[in-house]
Amino acid sequence: MKVGIYTIHACNNFGALLQAYATAHFLNLHNIDAEIVNVESKAEENAMQYKLPWKGLKNVLLNLFAYTPAVLAKKKNFMAFRKLLPLSGRFLSQQDYIDNPIKYDVHLVGSDQVWNVEGRLDNAFFFLPFLDSSDKCVSFASSFGNLEAARNQRAEIVKYLGKFKYRSVRESDAARFLTAECSLPTDNVLDPTFLLDAQEWEQIMEKQAIVKGKYIMYYGFDTSDFCAEAIRLLKKKLGMPVVGVSVSLHSPYSFDCFYQQAGPREFLNLIKNASLILTSSFHGMALSLNFRKDFIVLKHGTRMSRMESLLANFNLKNRLVYNIETLNDLVNHNLHINYCDCENTISEKVDYSRKWLVKHTSIQPNE
């Protein structure tokens, strides 16, 4: 039996690559032959090399910057991690794959925001509309990102997801939306990065800490005054240096150390050894939970339901701060997380997610 995983992987993004690796690795550990459908365009290949068209002064300068030692190390670290992914043969476009799909026993749409339909549903690849109704289609921890955008495309979503034999999503409100509003029974599971525990993640990491001593780690995508103020407040209150990490080559913030060369394994190392993680990223938060670290989440943008849902699962909604006052209050009164209070709940939900994936990617006797 062969499982094909459709997910976002052709990018230099910590969360996307780690969740893709976790899904495939977990299935293969459980004797389920799985590979990631390798659609990688030339544009995506260039982006992963930080290559831009040689047009305009800005692009020329960025291309030259991509040859600095730190950026070369970053590319090397991402390429090294990508070699851990069990990939199918390469397809240069989604249409290339649609014209020649691989015959899998199970077609598994993986996690991350594969069903993000903000604006309009003009790219339905991850809804697998090109497959026949006889093909076994399953989703695991898929995400809409912005649920309101999904509601605006409900008719199309119902049409596409109706042929899925089993559905699970990453957010509880998305599960309710599909089950109650769309009449498509859907389960709520954890992000695939929880399929592997901290000890399993450590097996692919360097054993020595990249940054020695105590430090605050920052990882996020926002560019707000609130975030800049939060970094300054934590550094002053806790008396620790701030280490910044990003998938980008640049950051709008000032850090004691901007660890520019990080790939996914270095990212894991920085999380594991941090004293505190400040993040506005879903996977920054999810991996902090997995490693049982103290963390603070900064509210931003319109895609917070995935983060709020995960925090609510473990009664940790107080880790999400909305302004500098709530951050200051958390630091003063409740900085450290007592994981004993939620350990059983985390274990139960991880176990449920693992069993769900194994069960629904196996061929049942009546199938």
C-alpha positions as CSV (number, residue, x, y, z in Angstrom):
1,M,0.0,0.0,0.0
2,K,1.2,3.5,-0.9
3,V,0.2,6.8,0.5
4,G,0.8,10.1,-1.4
5,I,1.0,13.2,0.8
6,Y,-0.2,16.5,-0.7
7,T,1.2,19.4,1.3
8,I,3.3,22.5,1.2
9,H,6.9,21.6,1.1
10,A,8.7,23.4,-1.7
11,C,9.7,26.5,0.3
12,N,12.1,27.7,2.9
13,N,9.7,27.7,5.8
14,F,10.4,26.0,9.1
15,G,6.8,25.0,9.9
16,A,5.9,23.8,6.5
17,L,8.9,21.5,6.2
18,L,8.7,20.2,9.7
19,Q,5.0,19.3,9.5
20,A,5.7,17.6,6.1
21,Y,8.6,15.6,7.5
22,A,6.6,14.6,10.6
23,T,3.6,13.3,8.6
24,A,5.7,11.2,6.3
25,H,8.2,10.0,8.9
26,F,5.5,9.0,11.3
27,L,3.6,7.0,8.7
28,N,6.8,5.2,7.6
29,L,7.7,4.4,11.2
30,H,4.3,2.7,11.4
31,N,5.0,0.6,8.3
32,I,2.8,2.7,6.0
33,D,4.7,3.5,2.9
34,A,4.3,7.2,2.4
35,E,5.9,9.8,0.2
36,I,5.3,13.5,-0.5
37,V,4.0,14.5,-3.9
38,N,6.8,16.6,-5.2
39,V,5.4,19.5,-7.1
40,E,8.2,22.0,-7.3
41,S,8.2,24.7,-10.0
42,K,11.2,26.5,-11.3
43,A,10.0,29.7,-9.5
44,E,9.8,27.8,-6.2
45,E,13.3,26.4,-6.8
46,N,14.7,29.9,-7.4
47,A,12.9,31.2,-4.3
48,M,14.4,28.5,-2.2
49,Q,17.8,29.6,-3.5
50,Y,16.9,33.2,-2.7
51,K,17.3,34.1,-6.4
52,L,15.4,37.0,-7.9
53,P,15.2,38.2,-11.5
54,W,18.3,40.4,-12.2
55,K,16.1,43.4,-12.8
56,G,16.3,46.6,-10.8
57,L,18.8,47.8,-8.3
58,K,17.0,46.2,-5.3
59,N,16.8,42.8,-6.8
60,V,20.5,43.0,-7.8
61,L,21.5,43.9,-4.3
62,L,19.4,41.1,-2.8
63,N,20.9,38.6,-5.2
64,L,24.4,39.7,-4.2
65,F,23.4,39.5,-0.5
66,A,22.3,35.9,-1.1
67,Y,26.0,35.0,-1.6
68,T,27.1,36.2,1.9
69,P,28.4,33.4,4.2
70,A,25.3,33.4,6.5
71,V,22.8,33.1,3.7
72,L,24.8,30.4,1.9
73,A,24.8,28.5,5.2
74,K,21.0,29.0,5.5
75,K,20.5,27.6,2.0
76,K,22.8,24.7,2.8
77,N,20.9,23.9,6.0
78,F,17.5,24.0,4.3
79,M,18.8,21.8,1.5
80,A,20.2,19.3,4.0
81,F,16.9,19.0,5.8
82,R,15.0,18.6,2.5
83,K,17.0,15.5,1.9
84,L,15.2,13.9,4.8
85,L,11.8,14.2,3.0
86,P,10.7,11.1,1.1
87,L,9.7,12.8,-2.2
88,S,8.1,11.4,-5.3
89,G,9.5,12.2,-8.7
90,R,9.5,15.9,-9.4
91,F,6.6,17.6,-11.2
92,L,7.4,21.1,-12.5
93,S,3.8,22.4,-12.0
94,Q,0.5,21.4,-10.5
95,Q,-0.9,21.0,-14.0
96,D,2.0,18.7,-14.8
97,Y,0.8,16.5,-11.9
98,I,-2.9,16.8,-12.7
99,D,-2.2,15.5,-16.2
100,N,-0.1,12.6,-14.8
101,P,-1.2,11.8,-11.3
102,I,0.4,9.0,-9.4
103,K,-1.8,6.0,-8.5
104,Y,-1.7,5.9,-4.7
105,D,-3.9,3.7,-2.5
106,V,-4.5,6.7,-0.3
107,H,-4.3,10.4,-1.3
108,L,-3.6,12.3,1.9
109,V,-3.9,16.1,2.0
110,G,-1.6,17.1,4.7
111,S,-1.4,20.0,7.1
112,D,-0.6,23.7,7.0
113,Q,-2.8,26.2,5.2
114,V,-3.4,24.0,2.2
115,W,-7.1,25.1,2.1
116,N,-6.5,28.8,2.4
117,V,-9.1,30.4,0.2
118,E,-8.7,34.1,1.1
119,G,-9.9,36.3,-1.8
120,R,-11.3,33.5,-4.0
121,L,-10.9,29.8,-4.6
122,D,-8.8,30.0,-7.7
123,N,-6.4,27.2,-6.9
124,A,-8.1,24.0,-5.9
125,F,-5.1,21.7,-6.2
126,F,-5.2,20.7,-2.5
127,F,-8.9,19.8,-2.7
128,L,-7.8,17.1,-5.2
129,P,-10.6,17.9,-7.8
130,F,-8.6,16.0,-10.5
131,L,-9.0,12.6,-8.8
132,D,-11.9,10.2,-9.4
133,S,-14.6,9.5,-6.8
134,S,-13.2,5.9,-6.5
135,D,-9.9,7.3,-5.2
136,K,-9.5,7.3,-1.4
137,C,-9.0,10.9,-0.4
138,V,-8.2,11.8,3.3
139,S,-7.2,15.0,5.0
140,F,-5.1,15.2,8.1
141,A,-4.9,18.4,10.1
142,S,-5.6,20.6,7.0
143,S,-6.2,24.3,7.7
144,F,-8.2,27.1,6.1
145,G,-6.1,29.7,7.8
146,N,-8.9,32.2,7.7
147,L,-12.3,30.6,8.5
148,E,-14.4,33.6,7.4
149,A,-12.8,33.4,4.0
150,A,-13.8,29.7,3.9
151,R,-17.4,30.5,4.8
152,N,-17.5,32.8,1.8
153,Q,-16.6,29.8,-0.4
154,R,-18.8,27.3,1.3
155,A,-20.5,25.9,-1.8
156,E,-17.2,25.2,-3.6
157,I,-15.7,23.7,-0.5
158,V,-18.7,21.4,0.0
159,K,-18.4,20.3,-3.6
160,Y,-14.7,19.5,-3.3
161,L,-14.6,17.9,0.2
162,G,-17.7,15.8,-0.3
163,K,-15.7,13.1,-2.0
164,F,-13.2,12.9,0.8
165,K,-13.7,9.6,2.6
166,Y,-12.3,11.0,5.9
167,R,-11.6,14.5,7.0
168,S,-9.7,16.0,9.8
169,V,-8.6,19.6,10.4
170,R,-6.2,21.5,12.7
171,E,-8.7,23.9,14.2
172,S,-11.8,23.1,16.3
173,D,-13.8,25.9,14.7
174,A,-13.0,24.6,11.2
175,A,-14.2,21.1,12.3
176,R,-17.5,22.6,13.6
177,F,-17.8,24.6,10.3
178,L,-17.5,21.5,8.1
179,T,-19.5,19.2,10.4
180,A,-22.4,21.5,11.3
181,E,-22.6,24.1,8.5
182,C,-21.5,21.9,5.6
183,S,-22.8,18.5,6.8
184,L,-19.4,17.0,6.2
185,P,-18.4,15.1,9.4
186,T,-14.9,16.2,10.3
187,D,-12.6,15.5,13.2
188,N,-10.2,17.9,15.0
189,V,-6.6,16.6,15.4
190,L,-3.3,18.2,16.3
191,D,-0.8,19.6,13.9
192,P,1.6,16.9,12.5
193,T,4.5,18.3,14.4
194,F,2.9,16.7,17.5
195,L,3.1,13.2,15.9
196,L,6.8,13.2,17.0
197,D,7.6,14.0,20.6
198,A,10.5,16.2,21.7
199,Q,12.9,13.2,22.0
200,E,12.1,12.1,18.5
201,W,12.8,15.6,17.2
202,E,16.1,15.7,19.1
203,Q,17.3,12.7,17.0
204,I,17.6,14.9,14.0
205,M,19.2,17.9,15.8
206,E,22.7,18.8,16.9
207,K,23.1,17.8,20.5
208,Q,25.0,21.0,21.5
209,A,23.1,24.2,22.0
210,I,23.8,26.6,19.1
211,V,23.5,29.6,21.5
212,K,25.1,29.1,24.9
213,G,23.5,30.3,28.1
214,K,20.0,31.7,28.8
215,Y,18.2,33.6,26.0
216,I,14.8,34.7,24.8
217,M,14.0,33.4,21.3
218,Y,11.9,35.4,18.9
219,Y,10.2,34.0,15.8
220,G,7.4,35.5,13.8
221,F,6.1,37.1,10.7
222,D,4.6,40.4,12.0
223,T,6.1,43.8,11.5
224,S,4.5,45.8,14.3
225,D,5.4,48.4,16.9
226,F,3.8,46.1,19.5
227,C,6.2,43.3,18.7
228,A,9.2,45.7,18.8
229,E,8.0,47.0,22.2
230,A,7.4,43.4,23.5
231,I,11.0,42.4,22.6
232,R,12.4,45.4,24.4
233,L,10.2,44.8,27.5
234,L,11.1,41.1,27.8
235,K,14.8,41.8,27.4
236,K,14.7,44.5,30.1
237,K,12.5,42.6,32.6
238,L,14.2,39.2,32.3
239,G,17.8,40.4,31.8
240,M,18.4,38.0,28.9
241,P,19.6,38.5,25.4
242,V,17.1,38.1,22.6
243,V,18.0,35.7,19.7
244,G,16.0,36.3,16.5
245,V,15.4,33.7,13.9
246,S,13.5,34.0,10.6
247,V,12.9,32.2,7.3
248,S,13.6,35.6,5.7
249,L,17.0,37.1,5.2
250,H,16.1,40.2,7.1
251,S,14.2,41.3,10.2
252,P,12.6,44.7,11.1
253,Y,13.7,44.2,14.7
254,S,16.9,44.6,16.7
255,F,18.3,41.5,18.4
256,D,21.3,40.7,20.4
257,C,21.8,37.9,17.9
258,F,20.0,37.4,14.6
259,Y,20.7,33.7,13.8
260,Q,20.4,34.2,10.1
261,Q,21.7,30.8,8.9
262,A,19.0,28.7,10.6
263,G,17.4,25.8,8.7
264,P,14.7,23.6,10.3
265,R,17.1,21.6,12.5
266,E,18.7,24.8,13.8
267,F,15.3,26.2,14.4
268,L,14.4,23.2,16.6
269,N,17.7,23.5,18.5
270,L,17.0,27.2,19.2
271,I,13.6,26.4,20.6
272,K,14.8,23.4,22.7
273,N,17.5,25.5,24.4
274,A,15.6,28.8,24.8
275,S,14.5,30.0,28.3
276,L,11.5,31.7,26.7
277,I,10.0,31.8,23.2
278,L,8.2,34.9,22.0
279,T,6.3,34.2,18.8
280,S,3.5,35.2,16.5
281,S,3.9,31.9,14.5
282,F,1.6,28.9,14.8
283,H,4.5,26.5,14.5
284,G,6.6,28.5,16.8
285,M,3.9,28.0,19.4
286,A,3.2,24.4,18.6
287,L,6.8,23.4,18.9
288,S,7.2,25.3,22.1
289,L,4.3,23.3,23.5
290,N,5.9,20.1,22.2
291,F,9.2,20.9,23.9
292,R,7.3,22.0,27.0
293,K,8.8,25.4,26.9
294,D,7.7,28.7,28.4
295,F,6.3,30.8,25.6
296,I,4.3,33.9,24.8
297,V,2.2,34.4,21.7
298,L,1.6,37.8,20.2
299,K,-1.8,38.4,18.6
300,H,-1.7,39.7,15.1
301,G,-3.6,39.6,11.8
302,T,-6.7,37.7,10.9
303,R,-5.5,34.1,11.2
304,M,-5.5,33.6,14.9
305,S,-8.2,30.9,15.2
306,R,-5.6,28.1,14.6
307,M,-3.6,29.4,17.5
308,E,-6.5,30.2,19.8
309,S,-7.9,26.7,19.1
310,L,-4.6,25.0,20.1
311,L,-4.2,27.1,23.2
312,A,-7.8,26.4,24.2
313,N,-7.2,22.6,23.9
314,F,-4.7,22.8,26.7
315,N,-6.2,25.6,28.8
316,L,-3.4,28.0,27.9
317,K,-5.3,30.9,26.3
318,N,-3.6,33.3,28.7
319,R,-0.3,32.8,26.7
320,L,-1.9,34.9,24.0
321,V,-1.3,38.6,24.6
322,Y,-3.1,41.5,22.8
323,N,-1.1,44.5,24.0
324,I,1.8,45.6,26.1
325,E,-0.3,45.8,29.3
326,T,-1.4,42.1,29.0
327,L,2.2,41.1,28.2
328,N,3.5,43.0,31.3
329,D,0.9,41.4,33.5
330,L,1.8,37.9,32.2
331,V,5.5,38.4,32.8
332,N,4.9,39.8,36.3
333,H,2.5,37.1,37.5
334,N,2.4,34.0,35.3
335,L,5.5,33.7,33.1
336,H,6.2,30.1,33.7
337,I,3.8,27.3,32.5
338,N,3.0,24.4,34.8
339,Y,2.8,21.7,32.3
340,C,1.7,19.2,35.0
341,D,-1.8,20.8,34.7
342,C,-2.2,20.0,31.0
343,E,0.2,17.0,30.5
344,N,-2.7,14.4,30.5
345,T,-4.7,16.5,28.0
346,I,-1.7,16.9,25.7
347,S,-0.9,13.2,25.8
348,E,-4.6,12.2,25.1
349,K,-4.8,14.6,22.1
350,V,-1.5,13.5,20.7
351,D,-2.5,9.8,21.1
352,Y,-5.9,10.5,19.4
353,S,-4.2,12.3,16.5
354,R,-1.7,9.5,16.0
355,K,-4.3,6.8,16.0
356,W,-6.6,8.8,13.7
357,L,-3.8,9.1,11.1
358,V,-2.8,5.4,11.2
359,K,-6.4,4.2,11.1
360,H,-7.5,6.4,8.2
361,T,-4.5,5.9,6.0
362,S,-4.7,2.1,6.2
363,I,-7.0,0.2,3.8
364,Q,-9.9,-1.2,5.8
365,P,-11.4,-4.6,5.1
366,N,-14.5,-3.2,3.5
367,E,-12.6,-0.8,1.2
